[in-house]
Amino acid sequence: MRSNGTSRALSFALAAGLIVFAFADGVARADVTHISLPGQAQGLAVAPNGHVLVGVRGNATLREYSSDGALIGSKSLPVYPWDVDVDSSGNIYVAGEKDLNILTVKYALNGDTLWQREFNGGSGDIGFDIQVDSLGNSYVSGVSGGLGIVLIKYDPSGNLLWLRNHTDVPFSVFS
């Protein structure tokens, strides 16, 4: 759960086909909006403008909602999204899986692709989480059938800065 500079707290529950947003801003009020999605909602971020971004794995899309829950738009993605984050400039980051590789994509606020990076650790890789720091570096965590647990760091231009892995924890994406 991230707010990236917004003054609102965001509580949410994700389930197959349904997402519930509950906004509260420190006063005695809360608004709840129910939105039906055509697939599994996975990953959520609040942009600096208060818009809510949701990754939908079922049809590989990114949906943008206003703070009151109205659908603003939807964008097809080259990745099945597992997580979404937004930096302080409003750039959108998506991490997930494509063809059993970890795919990370950075989009401009207008939806243009700024960069796309694919990581192939050898066998069944999935990027489960993405976080962006205050300098615009992105961190993707996930699993790789060949390397175990992985953490990847990219600079704001998408250059790989480092990769760390840990193989002490056995894991199979197919079990």
N, C-alpha and C positions, 0 to 999 in steps of 0.2 A: 504494500500500500504506500503510494508516494503522492506528494502534492506539488513538488517542484515550484515552490515560491507562492503558491496560492494560500490564502488565509483560511481556507475551509478545510475541515477535517472530512475525510471520506471513509465511509464504511461500506463494505460491499460483500456480496455473496455470489459466487460464480457456480453455476450448475449447467448441465447440458441444456441448451436452448433458452435459458432464462438468466437474466442478470438483474440484480436489485441494487440501485444506488440509494444511499442515505446520506444527505449532506447536513452538516450542522456547523454553525459558525460561532459557537461559544455563547450564544443566547438561547433562550428557551423556545427554539423553533427547529423543526426538522422537516424536510421535504423528502418524500419517497417516490421514486419513479420505477415502474416495472416495464421492462423492454423485452420483447420476444426476439430472439436471434435465430437465424437458420443454421445452427451448428453449435459446436461447443465453444463457448466464450473462454478465452485463455489469455490472460495478460490485460492489464488495465493501467492507464496513467492519466493524470490530470495535467493538461497543458497550462502554461502561464496565463493564457486567456480564459481559463476556467472550463474549457471544453474537455470532454472525457473521451479518451481513445480506447477502443476495445479491439483486441485481436480475436478473430473467429477462425478456429481451426477447421471446422467442417467444410467451409468453402474458401479457405485461405484469403480472408479479407481483413482489412482494417476499417473499422467504423468509427465515425466521429459524431459525438452528440453534444448538444449545447448543455449548459449547466442545469437546465430544467428538463433534460431528457429527450429533447427533440432531435431526431436524426438529421444531421447536416450533410453527411456524405459517406460514401463507401469506396474503398480502393482495393482492387485485386492485388494480391501479393505473390511474389515468386517463392514464398516460404509458407509452411504451415506454422503459424506463430504460436510460441509458447509464452512469450513475454513482450511487453512494450514499455518504453520509457521515453521521456521528453526532456531535452536540456533547457536551460534558461532562455535560449533564443527561440524556442519552439520547434527545433528540429526533432524529428521522430525517429526512434530506434526500435527495430524489431529483431528479435532473436527467435530461432526455431529450427526446423528440420526441413531439408529438401533432399530427396534421393539418398536418405540415410547419412547425410552430412550436416554439420552445423552451418546454418546460414545466418549472417548478420547483415542488416540493411539499414542505412541511414537515409532518411527522407527530409527534404526541406519542408517548411511550413506549408508551401503550396502543393506538396505531394510529389515533386520531382525527386528522382533518385539521385542522391549525392554520391554514395558509394555502396558497394555490395561485396561482402567477403564470404568465401566458403572455406570451411575447415573439414578436411578428411583425415580422421585419425585411424582409418583402416577398416572399421567394422561397426556399423550402426551407431552413428553419432547424433546427439540431440542437444541443442542449446535450450536450457530450461529457464534461464533468468538473465536479464540484462539490467545494468545500472550505469548511469552516466554521472561522472563527477563534475565539480564546478569548473574544471578546465576543459571539459568536453571529451575527455577520455572515456571510452566505453569498456565495460567489463562484462564478459559473457561467461556464465558457468554452465556446465552441462556434463554429459557423460559420453565416453567414447568406448566402444567395444574393444578397441586396440590399446587405449591409454588409460582407462579407468575414468576417474573424475577429472575434469579439465576446467581451468580458468584461463581465459584469453583476454589480453588487454590490447585495445586499438587506440591510436591517437585520434584527434578530431578529423584527420584526413583519411582515416581508415587503414593506416599503416600498422602492421603487427608490431607491437612493442615487446611483448613476451607471451609465453605460453607456459603454464605450470600444470602438472598432472600428478595424480596420486593413485597408485594402483593397489594399495593395501585393502581396499574395500571391494570385494567381488561384486560384480553387477552384470546383468545381461538384459538388454532391452527386449529380448525375445522370451524371457521366462515369466 
